[in-house]
Structures are given as structure tokens and as C-alpha cells.
Amino acid sequence: MIYRYENNISIKTRRTLRKSMEKTNLSIARLTKFIVLSLFLFSVVSLVSAAGASEFQSLQSLRMQAEDFILQYAYKSPYPPRFDVGNIDSRLRLKACPVPLHIEYARHDKIHGNTALNVSCQQGASWKLLLPVRIELFDDVLVLARALHKGQIIDGNQVKHQKQNVTRLNNGYYSKDDELSGLEAARNLKRGTILTPASLRPREMVKSGQQVTLILEYKGLQIKSTGKALQSAHWGEVIKVRNNQSNRVVEGFVSGVAQVQVNL
């Protein structure tokens, strides 16, 4: 009798365990199905997103191509430029361009300072974007090694080269010694002054009252005489001169220091 009771208990226990295992297996099956379905849906969403992204131009790629254009541009400067590309609206949706973007300066006469780039796709997609940029250029410019007085003639011994941000030099600058030939100080200039066209002027080659050489060329012959300049002038300017021999006033253009080419 005792044996039968224990046997009945064993049968009930086995049945309970079997039901518990069946429920566990069912839960595992449902969990597996959920995981598989989730992975499938994630893959679908990823593919759709990738497909959607490929339809539009990468804004990061656009920025990188603009930066590369700025770095590779042939500036008249021995130093690489400093630049800042403006913000690109992240909401912008441009059709993907199958070829490298076409990039150029919006104004070819303004390639530094606050300017802009024309960025466009010229094959497969037709769009154009104006991208603001800030570009700073540097060059070795001429500055005074010592002070100059107004009217003092300038030469290479009075200047030196110094690296400067030429983007800020709106009045221009000089970078080569030979650019100073025939120039003089337009006003008193301090040591360290950056030389600009506004600070210098063409040298006066003839001064009023000065004795000058008159040169007349006629049929291959060159005839020279002397005279008194009646006005001051720079190279190429037309002035009046009183001939010392004839006392006549003649006109001619300044062709050198104390030298006037007379016209017939």
C-alpha cells in the first residue's frame, strides 16, 4: 500500500515536470521567434535607411571637397591658407552626385577674406549651392627697416621682409624689392611700417628750376641741349622746359632723371 502511494506521487511529479518543461519550451520558442522577427525588422529598416541615404549627397563629403579645393588653389603665397567653411544646414537634401563636385570661387577677384564658393553637380543631378567661407592668406611683405622722411628715395637696403596676414592689407602691399624702383616716401614713415601704394609715390625725376638735358631724336639722329625745367614732374609726365640756347619754351616728357624727351 505504501508502495502504491509513493508510485502515485512519482507519477504526479513527472506529470508536473513535463508540463513545466513544455511551458518552458514554449517560452523559448516564442522568445526565439521574437528575436528573429526583431532582427529581420532591424535589417529591413537599415536597408531602407541606407537606400534613402544613397539618394542624397553626403554633406560631409561636400564639406571635405570644398576644403580640399581651398587647400589646392594656386594662391600667390608661399604659405598655406587658413580657412573656415561656413555651416551647412543638416536638413539640406541634395540629390547624390555620381561625379566629383564642381567647385569655384563665386568671385574670381575675391579669393580671400569673407567670400564664397559655388558648389555644383554637373552630371546626373542638377543643383548648385553657394557656400560661405572665410580665407586668410599670408605673405612675406616689405616693411621699413628704418624711418624715412617725406620725399626720401627708397631702395632695397631700407626694407626687410616680414610675414603678414595680407587679407587685412586692404590698401595693397609690396613683396619684391624691384617693385620699389623709382618710388619715394609720400609722407614721413616710421620704422616697421608696412609699405603700401598709399605710403609711396613715384619719384620726382625733374624738379622745378632744375637744369635738365633736352633730347631730340630726328631721322635717326639724336640732338642734345640743356634747359631749365619750369615745373616738377615724374617719369612719363609732360612738362615745359626753357631752352638755354634759344630761350624758347618747349614741351617734352620726362624719360629719366633730369632728362626730357622733346617732341617735334
C-alpha positions as CSV (number, residue, x, y, z in Angstrom):
1,M,0.0,0.0,0.0
2,I,2.8,2.3,0.8
3,Y,4.5,1.4,-2.4
4,R,1.4,2.4,-4.5
5,Y,1.2,5.8,-2.7
6,E,4.8,6.5,-3.5
7,N,4.3,5.4,-7.0
8,N,1.3,7.7,-7.4
9,I,3.4,10.6,-6.1
10,S,6.1,9.9,-8.6
11,I,3.6,9.8,-11.5
12,K,2.2,13.2,-10.4
13,T,5.7,14.7,-10.1
14,R,6.6,13.5,-13.6
15,R,3.5,15.0,-15.0
16,T,4.2,18.3,-13.3
17,L,7.7,18.4,-14.5
18,R,6.6,17.5,-18.0
19,K,4.1,20.4,-18.1
20,S,6.7,22.8,-16.7
21,M,9.2,21.7,-19.4
22,E,6.5,22.1,-22.1
23,K,5.8,25.7,-20.9
24,T,9.5,26.4,-20.8
25,N,10.0,25.1,-24.3
26,L,7.0,27.2,-25.5
27,S,8.5,30.4,-23.9
28,I,11.9,29.7,-25.5
29,A,10.2,29.2,-28.9
30,R,8.3,32.4,-28.5
31,L,11.5,34.3,-27.4
32,T,13.4,32.9,-30.4
33,K,10.6,33.9,-32.7
34,F,10.6,37.4,-31.2
35,I,14.4,37.8,-31.6
36,V,14.3,36.5,-35.2
37,L,11.5,38.9,-36.1
38,S,13.3,41.8,-34.4
39,L,16.5,41.2,-36.3
40,F,14.5,40.9,-39.5
41,L,12.8,44.2,-38.9
42,F,16.1,45.9,-38.0
43,S,17.7,44.7,-41.2
44,V,14.8,46.0,-43.2
45,V,14.9,49.4,-41.5
46,S,18.7,49.5,-42.0
47,L,18.4,48.7,-45.7
48,V,15.7,51.3,-46.2
49,S,17.8,53.9,-44.4
50,A,20.8,53.1,-46.4
51,A,18.8,53.2,-49.6
52,G,17.4,56.6,-48.6
53,A,20.8,58.0,-47.6
54,S,22.3,57.0,-51.0
55,E,19.7,59.1,-52.7
56,F,21.1,62.3,-51.2
57,Q,24.5,64.0,-51.4
58,S,26.7,63.4,-48.3
59,L,27.0,66.8,-46.6
60,Q,30.3,65.7,-45.0
61,S,31.7,64.8,-48.4
62,L,30.5,68.2,-49.8
63,R,32.4,69.9,-47.0
64,M,35.6,67.8,-47.5
65,Q,35.6,68.5,-51.2
66,A,35.3,72.3,-50.5
67,E,38.1,72.2,-48.0
68,D,40.3,70.3,-50.5
69,F,39.6,72.9,-53.2
70,I,40.6,75.7,-50.8
71,L,43.9,73.9,-49.9
72,Q,44.8,73.1,-53.5
73,Y,44.0,76.5,-55.1
74,A,47.0,78.3,-56.6
75,Y,47.4,81.3,-54.3
76,K,50.2,83.8,-54.9
77,S,51.5,83.0,-51.4
78,P,54.3,80.8,-50.0
79,Y,52.2,79.8,-47.1
80,P,49.1,77.5,-46.9
81,P,45.8,79.4,-46.2
82,R,43.9,79.4,-43.0
83,F,40.2,79.0,-43.6
84,D,36.8,78.3,-42.1
85,V,33.9,76.8,-44.1
86,G,30.5,78.1,-43.2
87,N,27.8,75.9,-41.7
88,I,25.8,73.6,-44.0
89,D,22.2,73.1,-43.0
90,S,21.8,69.5,-41.9
91,R,18.2,69.5,-43.2
92,L,19.6,70.1,-46.8
93,R,18.6,67.3,-49.2
94,L,20.6,67.4,-52.4
95,K,20.4,64.6,-55.0
96,A,23.6,62.4,-54.8
97,C,26.2,63.5,-57.4
98,P,27.8,60.5,-59.2
99,V,30.9,62.5,-60.0
100,P,33.2,64.8,-58.0
101,L,31.6,68.2,-57.3
102,H,32.5,71.2,-59.4
103,I,33.8,74.0,-57.1
104,E,35.0,77.5,-57.9
105,Y,35.1,80.9,-56.3
106,A,31.9,82.8,-56.6
107,R,34.1,85.9,-57.4
108,H,37.5,85.3,-59.0
109,D,38.6,88.7,-57.9
110,K,37.9,87.9,-54.2
111,I,39.7,84.7,-53.2
112,H,40.4,85.6,-49.6
113,G,38.6,87.3,-46.7
114,N,34.9,86.8,-46.4
115,T,34.0,85.2,-49.7
116,A,32.0,82.2,-51.1
117,L,32.3,79.1,-53.2
118,N,30.0,77.9,-56.0
119,V,29.5,74.2,-55.4
120,S,27.5,72.3,-58.0
121,C,26.9,68.9,-59.5
122,Q,27.3,68.9,-63.3
123,Q,26.3,65.3,-64.1
124,G,23.4,63.2,-63.1
125,A,22.0,65.7,-60.7
126,S,21.4,69.4,-61.3
127,W,21.9,71.6,-58.3
128,K,24.0,74.5,-57.2
129,L,25.0,75.7,-53.7
130,L,26.6,78.9,-52.5
131,L,28.9,78.1,-49.6
132,P,30.3,81.0,-47.5
133,V,33.9,80.7,-46.4
134,R,36.5,82.8,-44.6
135,I,40.0,82.5,-46.0
136,E,43.2,84.2,-44.7
137,L,46.4,84.4,-46.7
138,F,49.9,85.1,-45.6
139,D,52.9,86.5,-47.5
140,D,56.4,88.0,-46.8
141,V,55.8,91.7,-47.3
142,L,58.2,94.6,-47.3
143,V,58.4,96.7,-44.2
144,L,60.7,99.6,-43.4
145,A,64.0,98.6,-41.6
146,R,64.4,102.3,-40.6
147,A,62.4,105.5,-40.8
148,L,62.0,107.6,-44.0
149,H,61.3,111.3,-44.4
150,K,58.8,112.5,-46.9
151,G,60.3,112.7,-50.4
152,Q,63.2,110.3,-49.5
153,I,64.0,107.8,-52.2
154,I,63.6,104.2,-51.1
155,D,65.8,101.3,-52.0
156,G,66.3,97.6,-51.0
157,N,68.7,98.5,-48.2
158,Q,66.0,100.3,-46.3
159,V,63.5,97.4,-46.2
160,K,63.1,93.9,-44.9
161,H,60.6,91.0,-45.4
162,Q,58.1,90.1,-42.7
163,K,55.3,87.6,-42.7
164,Q,51.9,89.3,-42.5
165,N,48.3,88.4,-42.9
166,V,47.7,90.0,-46.3
167,T,43.9,89.5,-46.0
168,R,43.9,92.5,-43.7
169,L,46.0,94.7,-46.0
170,N,43.2,96.3,-48.0
171,N,45.4,99.0,-49.4
172,G,47.8,96.6,-51.0
173,Y,51.4,95.8,-50.3
174,Y,54.8,95.1,-51.8
175,S,56.6,91.8,-51.7
176,K,59.6,92.3,-54.1
177,D,62.5,94.8,-53.9
178,D,62.3,95.7,-57.6
179,E,58.7,96.9,-57.1
180,L,60.1,99.9,-55.2
181,S,62.2,101.1,-58.1
182,G,61.5,104.8,-58.8
183,L,59.5,105.3,-55.7
184,E,59.8,107.7,-52.7
185,A,58.1,108.2,-49.4
186,A,54.8,110.1,-49.8
187,R,55.0,111.1,-46.1
188,N,57.1,110.6,-43.0
189,L,57.2,106.9,-42.3
190,K,58.2,105.1,-39.1
191,R,60.4,102.0,-38.8
192,G,58.4,98.8,-39.2
193,T,55.7,100.5,-41.4
194,I,54.2,98.0,-44.0
195,L,54.8,99.6,-47.4
196,T,51.7,100.1,-49.4
197,P,50.9,102.1,-52.6
198,A,49.4,104.7,-50.4
199,S,52.6,105.3,-48.5
200,L,54.8,105.7,-51.5
201,R,54.6,107.7,-54.7
202,P,56.6,107.9,-58.0
203,R,59.9,109.6,-57.5
204,E,60.1,113.1,-59.0
205,M,62.7,112.8,-61.7
206,V,62.6,116.5,-62.5
207,K,62.2,119.4,-60.1
208,S,61.1,122.9,-61.0
209,G,64.1,125.2,-61.7
210,Q,66.4,122.3,-62.2
211,Q,68.8,122.1,-65.2
212,V,67.8,119.2,-67.4
213,T,69.1,117.6,-70.6
214,L,66.9,118.0,-73.6
215,I,66.9,115.2,-76.1
216,L,65.6,115.4,-79.7
217,E,65.6,112.4,-82.0
218,Y,65.1,113.2,-85.7
219,K,65.6,110.8,-88.6
220,G,67.9,108.5,-86.6
221,L,69.9,111.4,-85.2
222,Q,70.0,112.4,-81.5
223,I,70.5,116.0,-80.7
224,K,71.1,117.1,-77.1
225,S,70.9,120.5,-75.4
226,T,70.2,121.9,-72.0
227,G,67.3,123.8,-70.4
228,K,65.6,124.9,-67.2
229,A,62.6,122.9,-66.0
230,L,59.6,125.1,-65.4
231,Q,57.8,122.5,-63.3
232,S,58.4,119.3,-61.3
233,A,57.4,116.0,-62.8
234,H,57.6,112.2,-62.5
235,W,58.6,109.7,-65.2
236,G,56.4,109.9,-68.3
237,E,54.8,113.2,-67.4
238,V,54.8,116.1,-70.0
239,I,56.5,119.3,-68.8
240,K,57.6,122.7,-70.1
241,V,61.3,123.5,-70.4
242,R,63.1,126.8,-71.3
243,N,65.9,126.1,-73.8
244,N,69.1,127.7,-72.6
245,Q,70.4,128.5,-76.1
246,S,67.2,129.7,-77.9
247,N,65.3,130.9,-74.7
248,R,62.3,129.2,-76.3
249,V,59.9,127.2,-74.2
250,V,59.5,123.6,-75.4
251,E,57.4,120.6,-74.3
252,G,58.6,117.1,-73.7
253,F,58.1,114.1,-71.5
254,V,60.3,113.0,-68.6
255,S,62.4,110.0,-69.7
256,G,64.8,109.8,-66.9
257,V,66.4,111.7,-64.0
258,A,66.9,115.3,-65.2
259,Q,66.1,114.2,-68.7
260,V,63.3,115.3,-71.0
261,Q,62.5,113.9,-74.4
262,V,61.4,116.7,-76.7
263,N,58.6,116.2,-79.2
264,L,58.6,117.9,-82.7
